[in-house]
């Protein structure tokens, strides 16, 4: 599939066998699993490189179509905005089915992911994404026996970045500054802060990110029939 670009980062990146263990888990394969948001948070993190904070605070109206491309509107902790297109696998796997299903249950102005605790009932809902992060890192990874130093939910983000960069050889990396700039903008790891999603789209319309997404492939053990 891909290899870690830097030896020191190997422990913090999910391997192919790690991803198989995560997404072949019975809780993820079972379509009646009542915490589907755990699957979609993981899947979106892997295929977008977005942070858990960005994903956990998505609202229904943050799923948008720009220039006929299905996108997510993301806002980070620093209130910097960006709009990123979704990978074809996420769309094919049935992301819109999930969105429509959740919209039929909850307030259409509400959050895309149901917000309740996986650990206990005494939760500060303003920090609930941290609770989910703890569950994933301290319980889920341990349960499926792939927990090791440096491995956590943020490893999805690092894994996406690694996969996007692995298509460029070390010698050619300096010759592909534009591509690397696009990756940084797609993931929001840049000093350029956009105060609105419209300003981001004006400078970086969705189609410019096509080359990044075309280099991402993880061959996950998932089928759309498991979810819809």
N, C-alpha and C positions, 0 to 999 in steps of 0.2 A: 504493500500500500504506500507507505512513505517511511522515511527514517528521520530521526531527530537530527537537526542540523548541528547541534552543539552538545557535546558529551555531558556538560554540566547541567543541561536542561532535560536530559533523558528521563529522569525520575519524575519530572513535573508534566510530562506529556503522556497522554493515553496511547498505548500501543494498539495494534489491531486486535490482539487477544483481550486486552482490557475492554475495548469497545464491544467485542462479542459478549463478554461477561456482563457488561452493563445492560445492553439492549436485548440480550437473549434471556434476561431475567424474567421469571414467570409473571411477576407483577406488571412488567411492561408488555408482555405478549398477550395478556388476558384483556380482552376488549371491555370487560365489565369492571376493570380496575378503577376504584372510585377516586384515585388521585392521578388522573391522566395528566394533570398539569406537571407532575414530576417527569413524565416522559417528554412532554413538549418543551419544558424548560431545558432539559438536557439536550434534546435534538436541536433546538434553536441555537443553543450556546455552541454546539459543535459545528453547525453549518452557517453560523453568522459571525462567530467570534465576539458576540456581544457579552457584556458583563451580566451577572445575575441581577444586579440592581436595575439595569436598563430593562431587562426582560420582565422582571417581576412587577414592574410598574407600568407595563403596557396596558393601555385601554383599548376598547374595541375600535375607537376611531383612529387608533394608531396603525391599524392595518389598512393600507391605502394602495391605490393603483396610480402610478405615475408613468406617463408615456406608455400605457398598456403593459406595464411591468408591476407585478405584485411586490409591495415593499413594506417595510416596517419603519415607523417614525420613532426614533430613539432619542432619549434625553439622559445625559449622564449626571453624576452627582454635582458637577460644576455647572449644570444647566446648559451645557453646550449641546447643540442639536445636530442630528444627521438623519438621512433617509437612505436605507440600504435595501437593495433588491434581495428577494429570497431565492435560495438555491432550488433548482428544479426538483431535487429529491424531496425537500420539505413540502413543496406544493403537491407533487405526485402522491406522497404518502398520506395526504389528506388534511393539511393544516386548515384549509377553509371549512372543511366539515366540522372540525373541532370548534372553530370560531363561531360558526352558525349554531352549533349545538349549545354552546355556552351562552350565546346571546339569547337563546330561547328560554333559558332558565333564569339568568340574572339581568339586572338593569343594563340596558344597552349603553349607558354612559359609564358603566363600571369597569372594573379591571378584567383583563383577559384571563387571568389565572385566579381561581378561587383562593381566598385568603383565609386559611385556618391552620392551626398548629399541627405539626407531625410529632411533636415531642411532649407537649403538655397543653393544658387549657388556659394557663395564665400567661397570655402573650401580649406583648406590646405590638399592636398591629402596625405601627409605624416602622417597626424593625423586623417585620415578619420574614422578610427575605433572608435575614441573618439566621433565623430559626431553621428555615429550609436548608440553608447552607450548612448548618451544624448537622442536621439530619443526614444530608447527603455525605458529608465528610466523615462523620463520627459513627454513623450507623450503617448506611447503605454500602459504602465502599468496604467497610470491615466485614459486613455480612457476606458479600460476594468474593471476599478474600483477594482483593487487588490493592488494598491499602498499603502504601509505602511512603517514605518521607518525600514531601513535595507534591504528592498527588492529592488533588482536591477538585471542587467544582470548577475553579478557575482554570483547571487543566484543559477543559474544553476549549477555552479561548486560546490557550497556548498551542493546542493541537491544531486548531484552524490556522493559526498564523504559520505554524511549521509546515503544514500541508501546502499553503499558498506560496511559501518561499522555496519549498523543496524542488519546484520545477525549474528553479534558476540555479545553475552551477555556481560554485564559489568564485570562479574566475570571471564569470559574466555578470555577477551581481552589481558591480560598479557601472556596468553598461546598461543596466535596467533601472535607473533611478526613478524613471516615471512610473514603472510598475510598482516599485517599492513605495513610492509616494501614494499611489492609489490604495495599496494595502493599508497603509497607515491611516488614510482618510476613511476607508471603509470601516476600520476598527475603532476610529476615534482616538488614536494614539499620536496626536500631533499638537503642536503649540497653537495651531489655527483653531480658534473657537468660533463656531457659528451660533448666533443668537436666535436664529429661527430655522426651521426645517426648509422653508422656502429659499432662504439664502444658500443653504447647503446644496439643494437641488439645482439652483441656478448655476453654481460653479461645478457641481459634480452630478449630472443627471444619471439615472440608473444604468443606462446602457454602457457607460464608461467602465463599469465594474465587471463587465462580461468576462474579461480575460482571467480575473481572479477566480470567479465561481467555476469556470471551465476547468480549472486545475484542482478542484476539490472533489475527491471521491473516496468514500470510506467503506463501501460494500457492507453495510450493516445488515444483520439478520432480522430484518423487519419486513412486514407486508402490510399494505394498506387495509387488508381485511381484518387485521388485528385491532384496528382502532375505530372504524366507522360502523 
